[in-house]
Amino acid sequence: MAHPEALRWSLRPAEQADFDWAYELHKAALGEYVERTWGWEEEAQRTMFADAFGRQSRQVIEVDGQAVGVLVVDERSGELYLGLTSCSRHGREEDWGPTSFGACCAEHVKPNGRSRCMC
């Protein structure tokens, strides 16, 4: 495996074509916790996800051109709020390191000219 700094991290806007993949990622990342807390009702979860997918700006995290995660950053009262991060099992098993993930997030913040991120 490549050293984390050698990997090419990028963000791109999520598109409708990403919906099924993003939903399966969401289910894999959070399904167990939702099931234990409230129970997983597939139809209700898919409906809530679709609603949020339509109104929240999501970024797809790619590593070397492969989609591996989703990032939601919201602006709230002039600050940035990290609303959601999900990473595929493949990504969690690889030693990509927090520095690489942080650099990826920072690239999202820089173009918007913000100096602080509330997470």
The first five atom37 places (N, CA, C, CB, O) and aatype in JSON, in Angstrom:
{
  "aatype": [12, 0, 8, 14, 6, 0, 10, 1, 17, 15, 10, 1, 14, 0, 6, 5, 0, 3, 13, 3, 17, 0, 18, 6, 10, 8, 11, 0, 0, 10, 7, 6, 18, 19, 6, 1, 16, 17, 7, 17, 6, 6, 6, 0, 5, 1, 16, 12, 13, 0, 3, 0, 13, 7, 1, 5, 15, 1, 5, 19, 9, 6, 19, 3, 7, 5, 0, 19, 7, 19, 10, 19, 19, 3, 6, 1, 15, 7, 6, 10, 18, 10, 7, 10, 16, 15, 4, 15, 1, 8, 7, 1, 6, 6, 3, 17, 7, 14, 16, 15, 13, 7, 0, 4, 4, 0, 6, 8, 19, 11, 14, 2, 7, 1, 15, 1, 4, 12, 4],
  "atom_mask": [
    [1, 1, 1, 1, 1],
    [1, 1, 1, 1, 1],
    [1, 1, 1, 1, 1],
    [1, 1, 1, 1, 1],
    [1, 1, 1, 1, 1],
    [1, 1, 1, 1, 1],
    [1, 1, 1, 1, 1],
    [1, 1, 1, 1, 1],
    [1, 1, 1, 1, 1],
    [1, 1, 1, 1, 1],
    [1, 1, 1, 1, 1],
    [1, 1, 1, 1, 1],
    [1, 1, 1, 1, 1],
    [1, 1, 1, 1, 1],
    [1, 1, 1, 1, 1],
    [1, 1, 1, 1, 1],
    [1, 1, 1, 1, 1],
    [1, 1, 1, 1, 1],
    [1, 1, 1, 1, 1],
    [1, 1, 1, 1, 1],
    [1, 1, 1, 1, 1],
    [1, 1, 1, 1, 1],
    [1, 1, 1, 1, 1],
    [1, 1, 1, 1, 1],
    [1, 1, 1, 1, 1],
    [1, 1, 1, 1, 1],
    [1, 1, 1, 1, 1],
    [1, 1, 1, 1, 1],
    [1, 1, 1, 1, 1],
    [1, 1, 1, 1, 1],
    [1, 1, 1, 0, 1],
    [1, 1, 1, 1, 1],
    [1, 1, 1, 1, 1],
    [1, 1, 1, 1, 1],
    [1, 1, 1, 1, 1],
    [1, 1, 1, 1, 1],
    [1, 1, 1, 1, 1],
    [1, 1, 1, 1, 1],
    [1, 1, 1, 0, 1],
    [1, 1, 1, 1, 1],
    [1, 1, 1, 1, 1],
    [1, 1, 1, 1, 1],
    [1, 1, 1, 1, 1],
    [1, 1, 1, 1, 1],
    [1, 1, 1, 1, 1],
    [1, 1, 1, 1, 1],
    [1, 1, 1, 1, 1],
    [1, 1, 1, 1, 1],
    [1, 1, 1, 1, 1],
    [1, 1, 1, 1, 1],
    [1, 1, 1, 1, 1],
    [1, 1, 1, 1, 1],
    [1, 1, 1, 1, 1],
    [1, 1, 1, 0, 1],
    [1, 1, 1, 1, 1],
    [1, 1, 1, 1, 1],
    [1, 1, 1, 1, 1],
    [1, 1, 1, 1, 1],
    [1, 1, 1, 1, 1],
    [1, 1, 1, 1, 1],
    [1, 1, 1, 1, 1],
    [1, 1, 1, 1, 1],
    [1, 1, 1, 1, 1],
    [1, 1, 1, 1, 1],
    [1, 1, 1, 0, 1],
    [1, 1, 1, 1, 1],
    [1, 1, 1, 1, 1],
    [1, 1, 1, 1, 1],
    [1, 1, 1, 0, 1],
    [1, 1, 1, 1, 1],
    [1, 1, 1, 1, 1],
    [1, 1, 1, 1, 1],
    [1, 1, 1, 1, 1],
    [1, 1, 1, 1, 1],
    [1, 1, 1, 1, 1],
    [1, 1, 1, 1, 1],
    [1, 1, 1, 1, 1],
    [1, 1, 1, 0, 1],
    [1, 1, 1, 1, 1],
    [1, 1, 1, 1, 1],
    [1, 1, 1, 1, 1],
    [1, 1, 1, 1, 1],
    [1, 1, 1, 0, 1],
    [1, 1, 1, 1, 1],
    [1, 1, 1, 1, 1],
    [1, 1, 1, 1, 1],
    [1, 1, 1, 1, 1],
    [1, 1, 1, 1, 1],
    [1, 1, 1, 1, 1],
    [1, 1, 1, 1, 1],
    [1, 1, 1, 0, 1],
    [1, 1, 1, 1, 1],
    [1, 1, 1, 1, 1],
    [1, 1, 1, 1, 1],
    [1, 1, 1, 1, 1],
    [1, 1, 1, 1, 1],
    [1, 1, 1, 0, 1],
    [1, 1, 1, 1, 1],
    [1, 1, 1, 1, 1],
    [1, 1, 1, 1, 1],
    [1, 1, 1, 1, 1],
    [1, 1, 1, 0, 1],
    [1, 1, 1, 1, 1],
    [1, 1, 1, 1, 1],
    [1, 1, 1, 1, 1],
    [1, 1, 1, 1, 1],
    [1, 1, 1, 1, 1],
    [1, 1, 1, 1, 1],
    [1, 1, 1, 1, 1],
    [1, 1, 1, 1, 1],
    [1, 1, 1, 1, 1],
    [1, 1, 1, 1, 1],
    [1, 1, 1, 0, 1],
    [1, 1, 1, 1, 1],
    [1, 1, 1, 1, 1],
    [1, 1, 1, 1, 1],
    [1, 1, 1, 1, 1],
    [1, 1, 1, 1, 1],
    [1, 1, 1, 1, 1]
  ],
  "atom_positions": [
    [[0.82, -1.18, 0.0], [0.0, 0.0, 0.0], [0.87, 1.25, 0.0], [-0.94, -0.01, 1.2], [1.94, 1.27, 0.6]],
    [[0.41, 2.27, -0.66], [1.16, 3.52, -0.75], [1.15, 4.23, 0.61], [0.56, 4.43, -1.83], [0.21, 4.11, 1.39]],
    [[2.22, 4.96, 0.85], [2.3, 5.8, 2.04], [1.16, 6.82, 1.97], [3.7, 6.51, 2.16], [0.89, 7.33, 0.88]],
    [[0.46, 7.15, 3.09], [-0.68, 8.06, 3.05], [-0.42, 9.37, 2.32], [-1.12, 8.37, 4.43], [-1.3, 9.86, 1.61]],
    [[0.77, 9.95, 2.47], [1.05, 11.22, 1.81], [1.18, 11.05, 0.3], [2.32, 11.83, 2.39], [1.05, 12.03, -0.44]],
    [[1.44, 9.81, -0.17], [1.6, 9.57, -1.6], [0.25, 9.37, -2.3], [2.49, 8.35, -1.83], [0.18, 9.39, -3.53]],
    [[-0.79, 9.18, -1.55], [-2.12, 8.98, -2.13], [-2.69, 10.31, -2.6], [-3.07, 8.32, -1.12], [-2.44, 11.35, -1.99]],
    [[-3.45, 10.28, -3.67], [-4.06, 11.49, -4.21], [-5.48, 11.6, -3.67], [-4.05, 11.49, -5.76], [-6.38, 10.89, -4.13]],
    [[-5.7, 12.49, -2.71], [-7.0, 12.75, -2.11], [-7.68, 13.86, -2.87], [-6.86, 13.11, -0.6], [-7.04, 14.83, -3.28]],
    [[-9.0, 13.73, -3.08], [-9.74, 14.82, -3.71], [-11.18, 14.78, -3.25], [-9.65, 14.72, -5.24], [-11.67, 13.77, -2.75]],
    [[-11.85, 15.9, -3.42], [-13.27, 16.03, -3.14], [-13.97, 16.44, -4.42], [-13.54, 17.06, -1.99], [-13.43, 17.2, -5.23]],
    [[-15.16, 15.93, -4.6], [-15.99, 16.36, -5.71], [-17.42, 16.42, -5.22], [-15.85, 15.41, -6.95], [-17.79, 15.69, -4.3]],
    [[-18.25, 17.28, -5.82], [-19.65, 17.34, -5.4], [-20.35, 16.01, -5.66], [-20.38, 18.48, -6.14], [-20.15, 15.38, -6.7]],
    [[-21.16, 15.59, -4.71], [-21.96, 14.38, -4.91], [-23.02, 14.67, -5.96], [-22.62, 13.89, -3.57], [-23.57, 15.77, -6.01]],
    [[-23.29, 13.69, -6.78], [-24.29, 13.81, -7.83], [-25.39, 12.78, -7.57], [-23.66, 13.61, -9.24], [-25.22, 11.86, -6.77]],
    [[-26.51, 12.94, -8.24], [-27.61, 11.99, -8.07], [-27.15, 10.57, -8.39], [-28.8, 12.38, -8.98], [-27.63, 9.61, -7.78]],
    [[-26.22, 10.42, -9.31], [-25.7, 9.1, -9.68], [-24.97, 8.44, -8.5], [-24.75, 9.23, -10.88], [-24.77, 7.22, -8.51]],
    [[-24.57, 9.21, -7.5], [-23.88, 8.68, -6.31], [-24.85, 8.2, -5.24], [-22.95, 9.74, -5.73], [-24.42, 7.61, -4.25]],
    [[-26.15, 8.45, -5.42], [-27.12, 8.22, -4.35], [-27.08, 6.79, -3.81], [-28.51, 8.52, -4.85], [-26.92, 6.6, -2.6]],
    [[-27.21, 5.78, -4.67], [-27.26, 4.4, -4.18], [-25.98, 4.02, -3.45], [-27.5, 3.43, -5.35], [-26.03, 3.39, -2.39]],
    [[-24.83, 4.4, -4.02], [-23.55, 4.1, -3.36], [-23.47, 4.82, -2.0], [-22.36, 4.53, -4.26], [-23.07, 4.22, -1.0]],
    [[-23.86, 6.11, -1.98], [-23.79, 6.88, -0.74], [-24.74, 6.32, 0.32], [-24.12, 8.36, -1.01], [-24.41, 6.31, 1.5]],
    [[-25.91, 5.86, -0.11], [-26.85, 5.28, 0.85], [-26.29, 3.98, 1.43], [-28.21, 5.01, 0.17], [-26.38, 3.76, 2.64]],
    [[-25.71, 3.14, 0.6], [-25.13, 1.89, 1.1], [-23.97, 2.17, 2.03], [-24.66, 1.01, -0.07], [-23.78, 1.46, 3.02]],
    [[-23.18, 3.21, 1.74], [-22.09, 3.62, 2.62], [-22.65, 4.08, 3.96], [-21.25, 4.74, 1.97], [-22.14, 3.71, 5.02]],
    [[-23.7, 4.9, 3.91], [-24.37, 5.39, 5.12], [-24.87, 4.22, 5.96], [-25.54, 6.34, 4.76], [-24.68, 4.19, 7.18]],
    [[-25.51, 3.29, 5.31], [-26.06, 2.12, 6.0], [-24.94, 1.28, 6.64], [-26.87, 1.25, 5.01], [-25.07, 0.82, 7.77]],
    [[-23.84, 1.09, 5.89], [-22.72, 0.31, 6.42], [-22.04, 1.02, 7.58], [-21.7, 0.04, 5.32], [-21.62, 0.38, 8.55]],
    [[-21.94, 2.35, 7.49], [-21.24, 3.12, 8.53], [-22.07, 3.3, 9.79], [-20.84, 4.46, 7.99], [-21.54, 3.23, 10.89]],
    [[-23.38, 3.54, 9.64], [-24.21, 3.9, 10.79], [-25.33, 2.93, 11.11], [-24.79, 5.24, 10.55], [-25.95, 3.02, 12.17]],
    [[-25.6, 2.01, 10.21], [-26.73, 1.1, 10.38], [-26.76, 0.35, 11.71], [0.0, 0.0, 0.0], [-27.81, 0.24, 12.34]],
    [[-25.62, -0.15, 12.11], [-25.54, -0.91, 13.37], [-25.95, -0.04, 14.56], [-24.11, -1.45, 13.58], [-26.65, -0.5, 15.46]],
    [[-25.5, 1.22, 14.56], [-25.79, 2.13, 15.68], [-27.26, 2.56, 15.66], [-24.88, 3.36, 15.63], [-27.9, 2.65, 16.71]],
    [[-27.78, 2.83, 14.48], [-29.19, 3.2, 14.35], [-30.06, 2.02, 14.79], [-29.53, 3.62, 12.89], [-31.05, 2.2, 15.5]],
    [[-29.69, 0.83, 14.37], [-30.45, -0.38, 14.73], [-30.51, -0.54, 16.25], [-29.83, -1.64, 14.08], [-31.57, -0.81, 16.8]],
    [[-29.39, -0.37, 16.91], [-29.35, -0.54, 18.37], [-30.12, 0.55, 19.1], [-27.91, -0.55, 18.85], [-30.68, 0.3, 20.17]],
    [[-30.15, 1.75, 18.53], [-30.78, 2.88, 19.2], [-32.27, 2.97, 18.94], [-30.12, 4.16, 18.78], [-33.07, 3.08, 19.87]],
    [[-32.66, 2.93, 17.66], [-34.07, 3.13, 17.3], [-34.66, 1.97, 16.52], [-34.2, 4.39, 16.48], [-35.88, 1.87, 16.37]],
    [[-33.82, 1.1, 16.02], [-34.25, 0.06, 15.1], [-34.13, 0.6, 13.67], [0.0, 0.0, 0.0], [-34.4, 1.77, 13.42]],
    [[-33.74, -0.26, 12.77], [-33.53, 0.15, 11.37], [-34.77, -0.19, 10.57], [-32.27, -0.54, 10.77], [-35.05, -1.36, 10.3]],
    [[-35.5, 0.81, 10.18], [-36.65, 0.66, 9.3], [-36.19, 1.08, 7.91], [-37.9, 1.52, 9.8], [-36.04, 2.27, 7.64]],
    [[-35.97, 0.12, 7.03], [-35.34, 0.39, 5.73], [-36.04, 1.51, 4.96], [-35.34, -0.87, 4.9], [-35.38, 2.43, 4.49]],
    [[-37.34, 1.43, 4.82], [-38.05, 2.44, 4.03], [-37.91, 3.84, 4.65], [-39.53, 2.07, 3.91], [-37.68, 4.82, 3.94]],
    [[-38.06, 3.92, 5.97], [-37.94, 5.21, 6.65], [-36.52, 5.76, 6.53], [-38.34, 5.08, 8.14], [-36.33, 6.95, 6.28]],
    [[-35.52, 4.9, 6.72], [-34.13, 5.35, 6.63], [-33.81, 5.84, 5.22], [-33.17, 4.21, 7.02], [-33.15, 6.87, 5.06]],
    [[-34.27, 5.11, 4.22], [-34.0, 5.52, 2.83], [-34.69, 6.86, 2.52], [-34.49, 4.43, 1.84], [-34.12, 7.7, 1.82]],
    [[-35.89, 7.06, 3.02], [-36.62, 8.3, 2.81], [-35.89, 9.47, 3.48], [-38.05, 8.19, 3.35], [-35.72, 10.53, 2.87]],
    [[-35.46, 9.28, 4.73], [-34.73, 10.35, 5.44], [-33.41, 10.66, 4.74], [-34.47, 9.94, 6.91], [-33.02, 11.83, 4.62]],
    [[-32.73, 9.62, 4.29], [-31.46, 9.83, 3.6], [-31.69, 10.59, 2.3], [-30.76, 8.49, 3.32], [-30.93, 11.51, 1.97]],
    [[-32.72, 10.22, 1.56], [-33.03, 10.9, 0.3], [-33.34, 12.37, 0.53], [-34.21, 10.21, -0.41], [-32.91, 13.23, -0.24]],
    [[-34.09, 12.66, 1.59], [-34.41, 14.05, 1.91], [-33.14, 14.84, 2.21], [-35.38, 14.12, 3.12], [-32.95, 15.94, 1.68]],
    [[-32.26, 14.28, 3.04], [-31.01, 14.96, 3.4], [-30.09, 15.06, 2.18], [-30.3, 14.22, 4.56], [-29.42, 16.07, 2.0]],
    [[-30.07, 14.04, 1.36], [-29.21, 14.03, 0.17], [-29.62, 15.16, -0.78], [-29.28, 12.66, -0.55], [-28.78, 15.76, -1.44]],
    [[-30.91, 15.42, -0.84], [-31.42, 16.45, -1.72], [-31.18, 17.87, -1.24], [0.0, 0.0, 0.0], [-31.1, 18.79, -2.05]],
    [[-31.06, 18.06, 0.07], [-30.94, 19.43, 0.59], [-29.58, 19.76, 1.18], [-31.98, 19.65, 1.64], [-29.27, 20.94, 1.36]],
    [[-28.76, 18.78, 1.48], [-27.42, 19.04, 2.02], [-26.38, 18.89, 0.91], [-27.1, 18.09, 3.2], [-26.44, 17.95, 0.12]],
    [[-25.45, 19.81, 0.88], [-24.36, 19.73, -0.08], [-23.37, 18.67, 0.41], [-23.66, 21.12, -0.27], [-22.76, 18.83, 1.47]],
    [[-23.22, 17.63, -0.34], [-22.31, 16.54, 0.03], [-21.14, 16.49, -0.93], [-23.04, 15.18, 0.03], [-21.27, 16.78, -2.12]],
    [[-19.99, 16.13, -0.38], [-18.79, 15.94, -1.18], [-18.43, 14.46, -1.13], [-17.6, 16.83, -0.67], [-18.53, 13.83, -0.08]],
    [[-18.01, 13.93, -2.26], [-17.51, 12.56, -2.3], [-16.0, 12.64, -2.13], [-17.91, 11.82, -3.65], [-15.32, 13.37, -2.85]],
    [[-15.5, 11.88, -1.17], [-14.06, 11.8, -0.93], [-13.52, 10.71, -1.84], [-13.74, 11.51, 0.58], [-13.99, 9.57, -1.82]],
    [[-12.53, 11.06, -2.64], [-11.9, 10.08, -3.52], [-10.42, 9.95, -3.17], [-12.07, 10.47, -5.0], [-9.76, 10.93, -2.83]],
    [[-9.93, 8.74, -3.26], [-8.5, 8.47, -3.09], [-8.04, 7.77, -4.35], [-8.21, 7.59, -1.79], [-8.53, 6.69, -4.7]],
    [[-7.11, 8.39, -5.01], [-6.62, 7.88, -6.29], [-7.76, 7.56, -7.25], [-5.77, 6.63, -6.06], [-7.75, 6.54, -7.94]],
    [[-8.75, 8.46, -7.28], [-9.86, 8.33, -8.21], [-10.96, 7.39, -7.79], [0.0, 0.0, 0.0], [-11.94, 7.23, -8.52]],
    [[-10.84, 6.74, -6.64], [-11.84, 5.8, -6.15], [-12.65, 6.47, -5.04], [-11.17, 4.49, -5.64], [-12.09, 6.99, -4.08]],
    [[-13.98, 6.43, -5.18], [-14.85, 6.99, -4.13], [-14.73, 6.14, -2.88], [-16.33, 7.06, -4.61], [-14.93, 4.93, -2.91]],
    [[-14.4, 6.8, -1.75], [-14.21, 6.07, -0.49], [-14.99, 6.66, 0.67], [-12.75, 6.05, -0.14], [-15.06, 6.05, 1.74]],
    [[-15.59, 7.84, 0.47], [-16.3, 8.44, 1.59], [-17.15, 9.61, 1.19], [0.0, 0.0, 0.0], [-17.17, 10.03, 0.03]],
    [[-17.88, 10.12, 2.18], [-18.76, 11.27, 1.99], [-18.48, 12.27, 3.1], [-20.26, 10.84, 1.99], [-18.24, 11.9, 4.25]],
    [[-18.52, 13.54, 2.74], [-18.26, 14.63, 3.67], [-19.37, 15.66, 3.51], [-16.85, 15.27, 3.42], [-19.71, 16.06, 2.4]],
    [[-19.94, 16.09, 4.64], [-20.93, 17.17, 4.64], [-20.38, 18.26, 5.54], [-22.35, 16.67, 5.12], [-20.13, 18.04, 6.72]],
    [[-20.21, 19.45, 4.97], [-19.76, 20.61, 5.72], [-20.81, 21.7, 5.55], [-18.34, 21.1, 5.25], [-21.11, 22.09, 4.42]],
    [[-21.36, 22.18, 6.65], [-22.38, 23.22, 6.63], [-21.81, 24.52, 7.17], [-23.62, 22.79, 7.45], [-20.96, 24.52, 8.07]],
    [[-22.28, 25.63, 6.62], [-21.92, 26.93, 7.18], [-23.01, 27.31, 8.17], [-21.76, 28.01, 6.05], [-24.2, 27.32, 7.84]],
    [[-22.59, 27.63, 9.38], [-23.52, 28.02, 10.44], [-22.98, 29.26, 11.12], [-23.72, 26.86, 11.47], [-21.9, 29.22, 11.72]],
    [[-23.7, 30.34, 11.03], [-23.3, 31.6, 11.67], [-21.86, 31.99, 11.33], [-23.47, 31.5, 13.18], [-21.11, 32.41, 12.22]],
    [[-21.48, 31.85, 10.08], [-20.16, 32.25, 9.66], [-19.06, 31.27, 9.98], [0.0, 0.0, 0.0], [-17.89, 31.56, 9.72]],
    [[-19.39, 30.12, 10.52], [-18.4, 29.09, 10.82], [-18.75, 27.86, 10.01], [-18.34, 28.78, 12.34], [-19.87, 27.7, 9.54]],
    [[-17.78, 26.98, 9.87], [-18.01, 25.73, 9.19], [-18.22, 24.62, 10.21], [-16.85, 25.39, 8.24], [-17.5, 24.54, 11.21]],
    [[-19.2, 23.79, 9.94], [-19.56, 22.69, 10.84], [-19.44, 21.38, 10.07], [-21.0, 22.87, 11.42], [-20.07, 21.2, 9.03]],
    [[-18.64, 20.47, 10.58], [-18.5, 19.15, 9.98], [-19.71, 18.33, 10.38], [-17.17, 18.46, 10.41], [-19.78, 17.83, 11.51]],
    [[-20.67, 18.19, 9.47], [-21.93, 17.53, 9.78], [-21.9, 16.03, 9.64], [0.0, 0.0, 0.0], [-22.63, 15.33, 10.34]],
    [[-21.05, 15.52, 8.75], [-21.04, 14.08, 8.5], [-19.75, 13.7, 7.81], [-22.26, 13.65, 7.64], [-19.29, 14.38, 6.9]],
    [[-19.17, 12.61, 8.26], [-18.11, 11.96, 7.51], [-18.41, 10.47, 7.53], [-16.69, 12.27, 8.11], [-18.73, 9.91, 8.58]],
    [[-18.32, 9.86, 6.4], [-18.47, 8.41, 6.29], [-17.36, 7.92, 5.4], [-19.89, 8.0, 5.73], [-17.04, 8.53, 4.38]],
    [[-16.76, 6.81, 5.79], [-15.67, 6.25, 5.02], [-15.95, 4.77, 4.78], [-14.3, 6.45, 5.75], [-16.41, 4.07, 5.68]],
    [[-15.68, 4.31, 3.58], [-15.94, 2.9, 3.25], [-15.08, 1.99, 4.11], [-15.68, 2.64, 1.76], [-14.04, 2.4, 4.63]],
    [[-15.52, 0.75, 4.25], [-14.75, -0.24, 5.01], [-13.34, -0.36, 4.44], [-15.47, -1.63, 4.99], [-12.37, -0.49, 5.19]],
    [[-13.23, -0.32, 3.13], [-11.91, -0.38, 2.49], [-11.03, 0.74, 3.02], [-12.04, -0.28, 0.95], [-9.86, 0.53, 3.35]],
    [[-11.59, 1.93, 3.09], [-10.84, 3.08, 3.59], [-10.44, 2.93, 5.04], [0.0, 0.0, 0.0], [-9.34, 3.31, 5.43]],
    [[-11.33, 2.39, 5.86], [-11.02, 2.24, 7.28], [-9.97, 1.17, 7.5], [-12.29, 1.89, 8.07], [-9.21, 1.25, 8.46]],
    [[-9.91, 0.18, 6.63], [-8.94, -0.89, 6.81], [-7.55, -0.47, 6.34], [-9.38, -2.14, 6.06], [-6.55, -1.01, 6.82]],
    [[-7.49, 0.47, 5.42], [-6.2, 0.93, 4.93], [-5.63, 1.94, 5.93], [-6.34, 1.57, 3.51], [-6.39, 2.63, 6.62]],
    [[-4.34, 2.03, 6.02], [-3.71, 2.98, 6.92], [-3.47, 4.29, 6.19], [-2.38, 2.41, 7.49], [-2.33, 4.63, 5.85]],
    [[-4.54, 5.01, 5.94], [-4.42, 6.28, 5.22], [-4.02, 7.4, 6.16], [-5.72, 6.62, 4.51], [-3.47, 8.41, 5.72]],
    [[-4.28, 7.24, 7.41], [-3.82, 8.2, 8.4], [-4.67, 9.45, 8.51], [0.0, 0.0, 0.0], [-5.21, 9.93, 7.51]],
    [[-4.78, 10.0, 9.73], [-5.59, 11.19, 9.96], [-5.05, 12.43, 9.27], [-5.7, 11.44, 11.43], [-5.82, 13.33, 8.95]],
    [[-3.74, 12.49, 9.04], [-3.17, 13.65, 8.37], [-3.72, 13.77, 6.96], [-1.63, 13.57, 8.34], [-4.07, 14.87, 6.52]],
    [[-3.81, 12.66, 6.26], [-4.34, 12.68, 4.91], [-5.81, 13.08, 4.9], [-4.17, 11.31, 4.25], [-6.22, 13.89, 4.07]],
    [[-6.6, 12.54, 5.82], [-8.01, 12.9, 5.89], [-8.16, 14.36, 6.25], [-8.74, 12.01, 6.91], [-8.99, 15.06, 5.68]],
    [[-7.37, 14.83, 7.2], [-7.42, 16.25, 7.59], [-7.04, 17.16, 6.43], [0.0, 0.0, 0.0], [-7.65, 18.21, 6.25]],
    [[-6.04, 16.76, 5.66], [-5.63, 17.56, 4.51], [-6.76, 17.62, 3.49], [-4.35, 16.99, 3.87], [-6.99, 18.66, 2.87]],
    [[-7.45, 16.51, 3.3], [-8.57, 16.46, 2.38], [-9.66, 17.43, 2.83], [-9.13, 15.02, 2.27], [-10.19, 18.18, 2.01]],
    [[-10.0, 17.43, 4.1], [-11.02, 18.34, 4.63], [-10.56, 19.79, 4.52], [-11.33, 18.0, 6.09], [-11.35, 20.67, 4.19]],
    [[-9.28, 20.03, 4.79], [-8.76, 21.39, 4.72], [-8.86, 21.95, 3.31], [-7.31, 21.43, 5.19], [-9.08, 23.15, 3.14]],
    [[-8.72, 21.11, 2.31], [-8.85, 21.57, 0.93], [-10.26, 22.07, 0.67], [-8.48, 20.44, -0.05], [-10.46, 22.96, -0.15]],
    [[-11.25, 21.49, 1.35], [-12.63, 21.96, 1.21], [-12.79, 23.33, 1.85], [-13.61, 20.95, 1.83], [-13.53, 24.17, 1.35]],
    [[-12.12, 23.54, 2.95], [-12.27, 24.79, 3.7], [-11.54, 25.94, 3.01], [-11.75, 24.62, 5.13], [-12.07, 27.04, 2.93]],
    [[-10.34, 25.7, 2.52], [-9.52, 26.76, 1.92], [-10.22, 27.54, 0.81], [-8.27, 26.17, 1.38], [-10.22, 28.77, 0.86]],
    [[-10.81, 26.89, -0.18], [-11.42, 27.67, -1.27], [-12.55, 28.58, -0.8], [-11.93, 26.74, -2.33], [-12.87, 29.56, -1.48]],
    [[-13.14, 28.28, 0.32], [-14.23, 29.09, 0.84], [-13.71, 30.26, 1.69], [-15.17, 28.24, 1.65], [-14.51, 31.05, 2.19]],
    [[-12.41, 30.36, 1.85], [-11.8, 31.48, 2.56], [-12.08, 31.51, 4.05], [0.0, 0.0, 0.0], [-12.03, 32.58, 4.65]],
    [[-12.36, 30.38, 4.66], [-12.67, 30.33, 6.09], [-11.4, 29.97, 6.85], [-13.81, 29.31, 6.39], [-10.57, 29.19, 6.38]],
    [[-11.28, 30.54, 8.01], [-10.1, 30.26, 8.81], [-10.39, 29.33, 9.98], [-9.51, 31.54, 9.31], [-9.46, 28.87, 10.65]],
    [[-11.68, 29.05, 10.25], [-12.0, 28.19, 11.38], [-12.99, 27.12, 10.96], [-12.58, 29.01, 12.54], [-13.81, 27.34, 10.07]],
    [[-12.91, 25.98, 11.59], [-13.86, 24.91, 11.33], [-14.33, 24.37, 12.66], [-13.24, 23.79, 10.44], [-13.52, 23.85, 13.43]],
    [[-15.6, 24.46, 12.93], [-16.18, 23.92, 14.16], [-16.63, 22.49, 13.86], [-17.38, 24.8, 14.68], [-17.54, 22.27, 13.06]],
    [[-16.01, 21.53, 14.5], [-16.36, 20.13, 14.24], [-16.91, 19.49, 15.49], [-15.15, 19.33, 13.72], [-17.26, 18.31, 15.47]]
  ]
}
